[in-house]
């Protein structure tokens, strides 16, 4: 009997060590978190004609255009071609894809283009100078 009790206590201790707490959240809590993430994402993208977005709603509807207005409960997506404005509640959004570049990214792209042009012009000048010296040497 003593051996049996010892085995049971050992088994209970092993089981207690392997217990992991599970943070269960309700569906409402998950929706609130998703709504908060969507709101932060839209605020990060901003509004205006440069704030291009593709929005997929929970009812599988897709909207494409730019964010023309942001408010507390949602935002407005305006289609480029038709100019139709579609108000969207944050809670109705399943996915958002934005194409708004930050100022730093725009500056980096501009600097890259300028550096590329300078290198290209330098190579062209070097090639012309090299051909000119050969021409004079052969004269």
N, C-alpha and C positions, 0 to 999 in steps of 0.2 A: 504494500500500500504506500509505503514511503517513497519507493521508486516511482510509482505512478504519479504521485503529487509533485515530485521533483520534475518529472517530464512535463507535466501540465504547466507548471510555473515557468519553465524554460520556454515552452511553446508560446505562452502568453507574452513573455518578455520579447521574444523575437517578433511576434506579431505587432507589439506596441512600437517597436523601433521602426518597423517598416511602414507605419501609418503616415500618410502625407495629407496635409490639409488641402482641401479643394475649395477654391474661392468660386462659388457658384453665383452667377449674376443673372438676374432675370432678363427677359427679353426687353422690357422697358428700359432697363439700365444700359443694355447694349445699344439700343436705338438712341438714347440720350448721348452716349459717347460718340457714336457715328455722326450724329447731328452736330456735335461740337467740333469734330474733325473737319466736317464739310464747311462749317462756318469759318474756321481758321484758314482752310485752304482758299476759300473765295476771298477772304480779306487779304491774304497774301498775294493772290493774283491781281486784286484791285479792280477798278472799273475804268471804263473808257474804251475807245475803239482798239487800243493795243491789247486789251485784256481778253484775248480769244479763249474760248472754252468749248469743250464738248461735254455735255451733261447727259448721263443715262439715268432715267427715273426708275422708281421701283415698279412702275407699270410697264416697263420695257420701252417707253417712249425715249427718243433721242433728240436732243436739241443741240444746235450748232450755231455759234455766233460769238458775240462779245457780251461781257457783263456791262450793262448800261447803268445799273443802279444796285446798291447794296443797302439793305435795311436790317432791322433787328430779327425779323421772322423769316427772311428769305432774300432773294435777289431777282433781278430781271435779266433774261437773256434776249438780246436783240439779234435777229437774223441779218447778216450782211446784205444778202440779195434782196429780200422783200422788205426789210425794215420792220417786220412784225416783232412786237415785244411780247415775251412770254414770262409772266411771273412764276417763280419757282420757290416753294417752301423748302427750307433746309431738310425737313423731315421726309420729304418726298424723293430726295436724291439718293441714288444707289452708288454712282461713281461720277467723278469730275476729272477731266483732263484739261490742263491749262497750258497755253503756249506763250505766256508772258515772260519775256527775258528781263532780268534785273539790270539795273544801270551798270553794275560791274561787268556783267556778261557782255553788254553792248560795247563798253569801253574796250574790253579784251578783244572782241572781234575786230573792232576798228584798228587797234594797235597791230593786231596780226596782219591785217590787210596792208597797212602802211609798211610794216617791216618786209612783207613779201614783195611789195612794189619796189622798195629800195634795193633789195637783193637782186631782183630781176633787172633793174636799171643798171646796177653795178656790173652785172655779168655782161649786159649788152655793151656798155662802154668799154669794158675790158676786151671783149671780142673785137670791137671796132678798132681799138688802139692796137691790138695785136696784128690785125690785118693791115693796118696803116703802116706799121713798122716793117712788115714783110714786103710791102709794096715799095717802100723807100729803099730797103736793103737790096731788092732785086733791080732797082733802077740803075 
